[in-house]
């Protein structure tokens, strides 16, 4: 089954992205480095970019389209979040 978070609620996306950052922190051996930790304090923002990810699911990445995704996740309060989802291109124009 393919990953598809397009129907996730903001809370579910928050949990997914938080786990993703935690997994990356473990993978790159940065578990004790707060610089790479998912930010959970009120007013803090996590900027998370995923390559080859469009409309809530993985896609074939190319240099011809905006097929990367940036999530701006703002912690408003302990249980309240704001999520902005932006399509980006990680390619540098020639």
C-alpha positions as CSV (number, residue, x, y, z in Angstrom):
1,X,0.0,0.0,0.0
2,X,1.3,3.4,-1.0
3,X,1.6,6.3,1.5
4,X,-1.2,8.9,1.1
5,X,-1.7,11.6,3.7
6,X,-4.0,13.8,1.6
7,X,-7.1,12.8,3.7
8,X,-5.3,13.1,7.1
9,X,-6.6,15.7,9.5
10,X,-4.2,18.5,10.7
11,X,-3.6,16.5,13.9
12,X,-2.8,13.3,11.9
13,X,-0.4,15.2,9.7
14,X,1.2,16.7,12.8
15,X,1.7,13.2,14.3
16,X,3.1,11.8,10.9
17,X,5.5,14.7,10.4
18,X,6.6,14.6,14.1
19,X,7.4,10.9,13.7
20,X,9.2,11.5,10.4
21,X,11.5,14.1,12.0
22,X,12.1,11.8,14.9
23,X,13.0,8.9,12.6
24,X,15.4,11.1,10.6
25,X,17.0,12.3,13.8
26,X,17.6,8.7,14.9
27,X,18.8,7.7,11.4
28,X,21.4,10.4,11.2
29,X,22.5,9.8,14.9
30,X,21.3,13.2,16.1
31,X,19.0,11.9,18.9
32,X,20.8,14.0,21.5
33,X,21.0,17.2,19.4
34,X,18.1,19.5,20.0
35,X,19.0,21.4,16.9
36,X,17.4,18.6,14.9
37,X,14.4,17.9,17.2
38,X,10.8,18.4,16.2
39,X,9.8,21.7,17.9
40,X,6.8,21.4,20.2
41,X,6.8,24.7,22.2
42,X,4.0,27.2,21.6
43,X,4.8,29.6,18.8
44,X,7.5,27.5,17.2
45,X,7.5,26.5,13.6
46,X,8.8,23.3,11.9
47,X,9.6,23.6,8.3
48,X,9.7,20.1,6.7
49,X,10.4,19.5,3.0
50,X,9.7,16.3,1.2
51,X,11.2,15.6,-2.3
52,X,8.9,13.9,-4.8
53,X,5.8,14.4,-2.7
54,X,2.7,16.1,-4.2
55,X,-0.9,16.3,-3.2
56,X,-0.3,14.3,0.0
57,X,1.5,11.3,-1.6
58,X,4.8,10.3,-3.2
59,X,5.2,11.1,-6.9
60,X,7.8,10.7,-9.6
61,X,10.2,13.6,-9.1
62,X,11.3,15.5,-12.2
63,X,13.0,18.8,-13.0
64,X,10.0,19.9,-15.0
65,X,7.4,20.6,-12.3
66,X,6.9,21.6,-8.7
67,X,6.8,18.1,-7.3
68,X,8.3,18.7,-3.9
69,X,6.3,19.7,-0.8
70,X,7.1,22.0,2.1
71,X,5.0,21.8,5.3
72,X,5.0,24.8,7.6
73,X,3.7,23.5,10.9
74,X,3.1,26.1,13.6
75,X,2.4,25.1,17.2
76,X,-0.3,27.5,18.4
77,X,-0.9,25.9,21.8
78,X,-0.4,22.5,23.4
79,X,-3.1,20.8,21.2
80,X,-3.6,23.4,18.4
81,X,-1.6,23.6,15.2
82,X,-1.7,25.5,11.9
83,X,-0.4,23.7,8.8
84,X,0.5,25.2,5.5
85,X,1.3,23.0,2.6
86,X,3.3,24.5,-0.3
87,X,4.4,22.9,-3.6
88,X,8.0,23.7,-4.3
89,X,10.8,22.6,-6.7
90,X,14.1,21.6,-5.2
91,X,15.7,22.1,-8.6
92,X,17.9,25.1,-9.5
93,X,16.8,26.7,-12.7
94,X,19.4,26.7,-15.5
